[in-house]
Amino acid sequence: MTDLQRVIATDAALALIAKLTRQHGPLMFHQSGGCCDGSAPMCYPANEFRIGASDVKLGEIGGASFYMGAAQFEYWKHTQLIIDVVPGRGGMFSLEGPEGLRFLTRSRLFTDDELSTLA
């Protein structure tokens, strides 16, 4: 499988990412570890969130890089993250808040064949 990705986005999420990109310029995501805003994909203007040496880049969605901390990645590495959008208020620091929508992480387990492809 050459098109296998660790993180993908629904059409609704891609539309919101495009809108936020038009408003704020280039974006990036970091999957929150559950501290202040729960475990949620947080959207920031690119270069306004400092990526650390222990952050893992999972891929890109809608042209925006998507990261999570290495410790959290250990729990999620067997899953494909599917970033979606639902009505409601998201994290207080995430850009989609004023839109009345929030990004949400759904997931599915990779098959054994998929995991061997990713290794």
Buried (B, 14 or more C-beta within 10 A) or exposed (E): EEEBBBBBBBEBBBEBBEBBBEEBEEBBBBBBBEEEBEBBBBBBBBEEBEBEEEBBEBBBBBEBBBBBBEEBBEEBBBBBBBBBBEEEEBBEBBBBBEBEBBBBBEEEEBEEEBEEEBE
